[in-house]
Amino acid sequence: MADLERVLVLAGGMSPEHEVSVRSGRRVAESLRRLGVEAHIADIDAALLERLRTDPPQAVFPVLHGASGEDGATAEILQLSGVPYVGAPPAACRTAFAKPAAKALVAQHGVPVPRGVTLPKSAFHDLGAPALLERVVDRLGLPLFVKPDQGGSAFGATSVDSAEELSAAMVSCFAYGDKAVIEERIDGTEVAVGVVDLGDGPVDLPAVEIVPDGGVYDYAARYTPGRTEFFSPARLSEEAARAAADAALTAHRVLGLRDYSRTDLIVDAAGRVRFLEVNVAPGLTETSTFPLAAEAAELDFARVCRDLAFNAWTRGSAG
């Protein structure tokens, strides 16, 4: 570990999750510095490629959330630059970032998912929104959950209790993307399960139970201290906890993810676990679930960051 001396943390970006990324990047950099690693923070801008060429770090730790950060673009850029980096390869990022594709692949490997449909904005224009929404409600019933097919931090996501609320939910969704995922809403316990690979293969971290004060885990509930209560380990039965861990590990493996990830799940009253989505670059802020899960597993977050960067460096050196 003593040979890991210089890491570049990429944070910021142009997505709506810019501020979350900045906070994640600051925490990662501070954690690395605490262990004696020289860590600098940079954004995706016109100076980055020249910086990587003239002063390459031993490893890059991207904590860019949303488009460009999780859609594979950053991974492609780092590969083109020949710089080792923490996180999934480009193809895996692209699949995981497209929620319907990730959901379908995970379902093919035996993990239950909510029933749902994915519809482009153009379909509502061409076919008529009222008629199409009526058909959606007839097929899926109520309540529903609407979210963009890409992105995170709950931007454009809305819980829908009545047919009258669905139209407004679609407008909110299309403000953040051109395709909407409309799913049956499963009422139950929302949990996040982190997966980390520190060199011996991916392992699950304790599930984190999420209890927002307003009942909805929106942007404010995610990133405002005190707005959400977290329980880690989650208050699940042994069987449900194992099923949640298995679902997260399955998602990590079948999607081809690497180093770390976070899978969001819902556990209904009967203890049945359903996959919602997966994140290839989960939030690492003070209120994010991945660091909470690491703490529950009695892992030092700073050492996790250092080990991930070290493994990326050695992987690059071996390549």
Salt bridges, closest charged atoms under 4 A:
GLU38 OE2 - HIS40 NE2 2.77
GLU50 OE2 - ARG53 NH2 2.67
ASP55 OD1 - ARG6 NH2 3.05
GLU76 OE2 - ARG94 NH1 2.89
ASP126 OD1 - HIS125 ND1 3.25
ASP161 OD1 - ARG185 NH1 2.82
GLU183 OE2 - LYS103 NZ 2.92
GLU183 OE1 - LYS147 NZ 3.74
GLU184 OE1 - ARG115 NE 3.73
ASP187 OD1 - ARG185 NE 3.09
ASP204 OD1 - ARG242 NH2 3.51
GLU209 OE2 - ARG235 NH2 2.72
ASP213 OD2 - ARG227 NE 3.04
ASP246 OD1 - ARG242 NH2 3.10
ASP259 OD2 - ARG315 NH2 3.00
ASP264 OD1 - ARG262 NE 2.88
ASP268 OD2 - ARG274 NH1 3.00
GLU277 OE1 - LYS99 NZ 3.72
GLU277 OE1 - LYS147 NZ 3.12
ASP300 OD2 - ARG34 NH2 3.34
ASP307 OD1 - ARG306 NE 3.92
